[in-house]
């Protein structure tokens, strides 16, 4: 029998924030490998555009308009994703926001906006996906993969963006605890830590010459990362190739944090 661990035919993935940037790059990789996909996003037009792009791979694709900052919306979206696609094998909590200010000027409202999306929503998303995966395992169908998009800010911090860095560090602890708790059900939990990636969140920085010289110039790969750079890692963690790989944090930053 041929060894095809990266074939995702018959598997289903949910990707929050899957209509652009890193999330869309992950969704493209998953669909290309044969997975059926449900992407969640707030922007209806971006959802529609991503849906059309993903359909070219020939798998089933659904796009749901979801604000992950709303707990009830997350619960309903997971229920709807299951209703449309039948099961969930992989859940990627990728949706995130930035938005900082000098520490002494930050408001609690600004702090909560970031922590709600980047930390609370990850908990809600994994809780709901986990319920399905555990129930499936108890019925004899073990397995599943939970993957969160963290950030290298979890390693080196983020001046004037402390809420962002704090949430990205927080999800790493969440992942490690979840990995241990759910391993008995064959469910893995891992994190990806992107470096400087060309997305809407970094659009202002991409046009800043001084930043490109001093920060991107330090990246050994000598470029900004792209959403497509995360297609492979998404496929790996969704596939049987990673069936004994859990509780880990994988840095994808072109070498930035080691140089």
Secondary structure, DSSP 4 states (H G I P E B T S, - for coil): ----TT--TT-EEEEETTTSHHHHHHHHHHHHTT-EEEEEES-HHHHHHHHHHHHTT-S-EEEEE--TTSHHHHHHHHHHHHHHHS--SEEEE---------GGG--HHHHHHHHIIIIIHHHHHHHHHHHHHHHHHHTT---EEEEEE--THHHH--TT-HHHHHHHHHHHHHHHHHHHHHGGGTEEEEEEEE-SB-SGGGHHHHT-HHHHHHTGGG-TT-S-B-GGGGHHHHHHHHSGGGTT--S-EEEESTTGGG-
